[in-house]
Amino acid sequence: MVLQKTRELDWGELEKSLHDRFGVNAVTLNVNGDRKTAGQILWANGLCALIKTSPVGARKICSIIQQALMREAVVRRRYAADECAAGIYRGP
């Protein structure tokens, strides 16, 4: 999805829609890596919530992929998405 710069978007609704449709943890970030929304994160599963809310888990697993995705988004000047670095997979 590529959005025009003039288009207004409800980022919270986008996060909820992606979670409801695909069962993923969807968060939108500003260019500095801060979350655009302030609402509750809709977790894909309990294990992910444990990892993400643990400072050690978040640093060792989540922040590595987040930093890589931020670099990719800056270079491509588009969105970036990838699988969880912990290898969590949600099947159909």
C-alpha atoms as one frame of an Amber mdcrd trajectory, in Angstrom:
protein
   0.000   0.000   0.000   1.364   3.382  -0.955  -0.460   6.453   0.290  -0.466
   9.898  -1.205   1.060  12.482   1.119  -2.133  14.541   1.130  -4.329  11.671
   2.240  -5.551  11.571   5.843  -5.586   8.129   7.421  -6.839   6.771  10.719
  -3.700   4.857  11.760  -5.450   3.212  14.702  -8.135   1.850  12.407  -5.454
   0.580  10.011  -3.738  -1.307  12.869  -7.063  -2.825  13.966  -8.014  -3.765
  10.417  -4.686  -5.543   9.792  -5.002  -7.412  13.107  -8.609  -8.452  12.429
  -7.935  -9.484   8.841  -4.534 -11.175   9.171  -4.111 -11.920  12.893  -0.874
  -9.929  13.227   0.521  -7.357  15.639   0.215  -4.263  13.510   1.728  -0.989
  14.642   2.430   2.146  12.648   5.572   4.132  13.384   6.820   7.640  12.654
  10.161   8.062  10.902  11.885   8.291  14.310  10.496   4.890  15.341   7.830
   6.154  17.750   4.367   4.692  17.491   1.812   6.872  15.675  -1.087   5.616
  17.787  -1.607   5.503  21.522  -4.178   2.730  21.676  -3.743  -0.744  23.056
  -1.752  -3.148  20.880  -3.898  -6.032  19.679  -1.613  -9.033  20.198  -1.584
 -11.885  17.704  -0.900 -14.352  20.532   0.118 -14.562  24.184   3.739 -15.502
  23.504   4.263 -12.383  21.431   2.801 -10.251  24.213   5.238 -11.810  26.715
   8.228 -11.186  24.445   7.248  -7.650  23.441   6.425  -6.486  26.975   9.676
  -7.860  28.415  12.551  -5.352  28.150  15.022  -8.190  27.466  12.742  -9.937
  24.975  11.916  -6.726  23.163  15.601  -5.746  22.954  16.891  -9.144  21.800
  14.073 -10.080  19.432  11.811  -7.192  18.504  14.125  -4.196  18.311  16.513
  -5.887  15.868  13.833  -6.482  13.241  12.226  -3.104  13.949  15.506  -1.280
  13.289  16.048  -3.227  10.070  12.512  -2.439   8.907  12.935   1.253   9.729
  16.132   1.367   7.640  14.378  -0.411   4.776  11.414   1.985   4.916  13.726
   5.013   4.830  15.728   3.670   1.887  12.677   2.570  -0.103  10.575   5.558
   1.023   7.702   3.105   1.460   6.258   0.792   4.059   8.209  -2.211   5.267
   6.948  -5.467   6.737   8.512  -8.798   7.624   8.021 -11.908   9.732   8.708
 -11.973  13.451  12.355 -12.506  14.374  11.257 -15.097  16.959   9.884 -17.248
  14.156   6.300 -17.064  15.361   3.978 -18.098  12.576   0.217 -18.012  12.613
  -1.206 -20.573  10.252  -4.581 -20.434   8.499
